[in-house]
Amino acid sequence: GIQVEQSPPDLILQEGANSTLRCNFSDSVNNLQWFHQNPWGQLINLFYIPSGTKQNGRLSATTVATERYSLLYISSSQTTDSGVYFCAVFLGNSGGSNYKLTFGKGTLLTVNP
Amino acid sequence: ETGVTQTPRHLVMGMTNKKSLKCEQHLGHNAMYWYKQSAKKPLELMFVYSLEERVENNSVPSRFSPECPNSSHLFLHLHTLQPEDSALYLCASSQLSNSPLHFGNGTRLTVT
């Protein structure tokens, strides 16, 4: 079946530290997205990144589709970065519909002051 | 500020009540989604509307009834729910197919 695995499941950092979150998937992807869910439940789309590298401020993401993984980098972490980070993928090599996105279980990040 | 607005933010209802969740998107998207997020479970897709037509219904019980009157509005009508339906219900929108999903703030539903 479809496999989307995120690691680590939990991560605790001191403010200012850097971190790398990983998303492994079991098949080709045409659609991969990273989300941040804050402690109040709001889900924010961070990156739409089925391949390549993108950067947005202190965050960057890289997807290596041929090796079936994506990485989310957080640099100089802040307490507001706390929350759960999800990756979601559409596994398949035709189309890339949002209708078939499979979410991972997430990485719970806690950034302490 | 989110381009997808959900109301109410919190809802407590009894098992015999009827209530509705509302979602409105201001992003000009043509697809809207309902997701359910229960504790310790991945997000589950419930319904998808594309160009106001329902295109996906992931074996959701009939006590959940979606409605999409136009491309900007989506409702989830609830009736005779069970306590295990308590969860965070999230609305999202996107352009069709490959494009970023944008979520609302969610409605935290408690069924007593």
Interface residues (C-beta under 8 A of the other chain):
Chain A: N30 N31 Q33 F35 W40 G41 Q42 L43 I44 N45 Y48 P50 F86 A88 G95 G96 S97 N98 Y99 L101 T102 F103 G104 K105 G106
Chain B: T2 A31 Y33 Q37 P42 L43 L45 V48 S50 V55 E56 L88 L90 A92 S94 S97 N98 S99 P100 L101 H102 F103 N105 G106 R108
